[in-house]
Amino acid sequence: MQILGTGVDIVENIRIKKSLKKKLFIKRIFTVSEILYAKKVKDKINYYSKRFAAKEALAKSIGIGFRHNLNFKDISIINNKEGKPSFVITDKLKKIVKKQFKTSSFNFFLSISDEKKYSIAFVILQKK
């Protein structure tokens, strides 16, 4: 197994708090499933901040950022029963990774965390 890329992002939670006041921000950045799940979450600021950082970190791990037709809404984060986060691998993501790294066999590993003022995400893109 080979590491193809890594990405890390940190965001100041107050920045996301200010952005959340704009409905367009939520609709532009987050998927429908993420928005629906947020309704069940008590601390929405940290929830959205961690996901924002994770999306940025994934884009960095691919090495293209948000260019070449990759958008925030193309990336969705889910949690398993134990709370472990992971990315939903869409056909669009598969296509971008295949074009960038010439492989269709890969995994993304995601770690996200937050404190009062900051949220951080770290992503490893690994060839299977």
Secondary structure, DSSP 4 states (H G I P E B T S, - for coil): -EEEEEEEEEEEHHHHHHHHTSHHHHHHHS-HHHHHHHTT-S-HHHHHHHHHHHHHHHHHHHTS-S-TT--GGG--EEE-TT--EEE---HHHHHHHHHHHS-S-EEEEEEEEE-SSEEEEEEEEEE-
